[in-house]
């Protein structure tokens, strides 16, 4: 079994950001969903952007 390399970790981060975006849309949080979709698209160029955006949104919701 092979370990997780940088490319697969980036792909996994993009996928989880897309799942978070879909869940945000289902909850009626359209602005968050659009922000997460944009972050997922930009994550192809900027590693970790989608994950950082997702974590930031979760923290904002928690402390709101």
Secondary structure, DSSP 8 states (H G I E B T S, - for coil): -----HHHHHHHHHHHHHHHHHHHHHTT-HHHHHHHHHHHHHTTTSTTHHHHHHHHHHHHHHH-
